[in-house]
């Protein structure tokens, strides 16, 4: 029997040029199969890219790998 877990996730991501969606999805996917995510805060910093707070829920485990396939 496979073990699958729903994991809440809180990330900080420095905004880069290019597709914001692709950046967020790649950062979340590094922790499992994304079920949902949201940008919940943006910290504007002088002379630096904005820092985004991302809240997400991911599937983690063997069955999650099958979902990705």
C-alpha positions in Angstrom: 0.0 0.0 0.0 1.4 3.4 -0.9 1.8 6.2 1.5 0.6 9.6 0.4 0.6 12.7 2.6 -1.0 16.1 2.2 1.7 18.6 3.3 1.1 22.3 4.0 3.9 24.4 2.8 5.1 27.9 3.4 7.9 29.3 1.1 9.6 32.5 0.5 10.6 33.1 -3.1 12.6 36.0 -4.6 10.8 37.2 -7.7 12.9 36.9 -10.9 12.2 38.1 -14.4 10.1 35.8 -16.6 6.8 34.0 -15.9 5.8 34.4 -12.3 3.5 31.4 -12.5 6.3 29.1 -13.7 8.6 30.3 -10.9 6.0 29.6 -8.2 5.0 26.2 -9.6 8.7 25.1 -9.9 9.4 26.2 -6.3 6.3 24.4 -5.0 6.9 21.3 -7.2 10.3 20.8 -5.6 8.4 19.7 -2.5 5.7 17.5 -4.1 2.8 17.5 -6.5 1.0 20.9 -6.1 -2.7 20.7 -5.3 -3.1 24.4 -4.7 -0.9 27.5 -4.0 -1.4 31.2 -3.4 0.8 34.3 -3.0 -0.2 35.5 0.4 2.3 38.4 0.9 4.8 40.5 -1.0 7.7 42.3 0.6 9.0 45.1 -1.5 12.7 45.7 -0.8 14.9 48.6 -2.0 17.1 47.7 -4.9 16.2 44.0 -4.7 13.5 41.9 -6.3 10.3 41.5 -4.3 10.1 38.6 -1.8 7.0 36.6 -2.2 5.4 34.5 0.5 3.8 31.4 -1.0 1.3 29.1 0.8 0.7 25.7 -0.8 -0.6 22.2 -0.3 1.3 19.4 -2.0 0.9 15.6 -2.3 4.0 13.8 -1.2 4.7 10.1 -1.4 4.7 7.2 -3.9 1.2 7.8 -5.3 2.1 11.5 -5.8 4.8 10.4 -8.2 2.2 8.5 -10.2 0.0 11.6 -10.4 3.0 13.5 -11.9 3.6 10.9 -14.6 
